[in-house]
Amino acid sequence: MRIIRTKDYNDMSRKAANIIAAQIVLKPDTVLGLATGSTPIGTYENLVQGYEKGDLDFSQVKSVNLDEYRGLPRENDQSYYYFMHDHLFKYVNIDLANTHLPDGMQEDSQKACAEYEAVIEAVGRQDLQLLGLGHNGHIGFNEPCEEFKKTTHCVNLTQSTIEANKRFFASADEVPKQAYTMGIGTIMKAKKILVVVSGQDKAKIVKEAFFGPVTPQVPASILQMHPDVTVVADEAALSLVK
Ligand code: GLP
C-alpha cells in the first residue's frame, strides 16, 4: 500500500486526479470504477479541468459506479446517478452508454443486484477503482458486518452512515435506509485502487483501516491485501499515522 500525504484537500484532489488522468492517457479505453461522496468532488473538478484544457479524452472510457441508494429516482439530486452527471459526466466527452450505476428504482433487489453483476461482467475488470472512505470504514456501501460480501448486494445502511449522510438531505428521515452496492470481491478485482481521504474526522478510521487488523467490521481494511493500492490523504486524515 502506497500512502501519499498531501497538504490539504485541494492538494489531495489534484494528486488523485493526476493519477486518474495518467491512467486515461496511458489506456484511453480504461475501465474506471467511480465513487461518490463529498471527498472525490475536487478530484472530479480537476479531471473536468484536464478535459477542458484538452489534456484528457474520455471518449473511450467506460465506468462502473460503486453504489446507489435504493428507491431514489435518478432525478433526485441526492441520487448517485444525479451526482455523477452533476460532477463529471455532463462536463466531459464520456459516452453515457458507457457509464453504469446500479438501478436504484428497481424494487426487486435480487433483480437489481443480478442485473448490476451482469453489467460489471460485461464491462470487465476495473483498470482503476476510485474509493472514498466512510467514517465506519465502509467502501461503496459495504457496511461493517460479519463477512466480506463478494458481489453486488442490497445493504441496510447503518445508523452512523445515515447520520453522516443526513447533511445532504432535509432530515435523517429522508435518507434512504437501503442501497445497492458493488461487493468487496468486485472492488478487490480492480487492477489498481485509489483511495481519497480528507479531514481530521477521518483520522481514526484511516489508522484502523490501513494499519489495524483486517476484519469485515472495518470493510476498508481488506484493501491491505490488495497488491496495488494508493491512498492519497491529507495531513489531517493522516494525523494519527506516523
Ligand atoms: C458514502 C458513499 C461512499 C463514500 C462515503 C464517504 O456514503 N457510499 O462511497 O466513500 O460515504 O463519504 P464522504 O466522502 O462524503 O465522507
Boltz pocket constraint, residues with backbone or C-beta under 6 A from the ligand:
constraints:
  - pocket:
      binder: B
      contacts: [[A, 35], [A, 36], [A, 37], [A, 38], [A, 39], [A, 40], [A, 66], [A, 67], [A, 131], [A, 132], [A, 133], [A, 134], [A, 135], [A, 138], [A, 139], [A, 140], [A, 141], [A, 161], [A, 165]]
      max_distance: 6.0
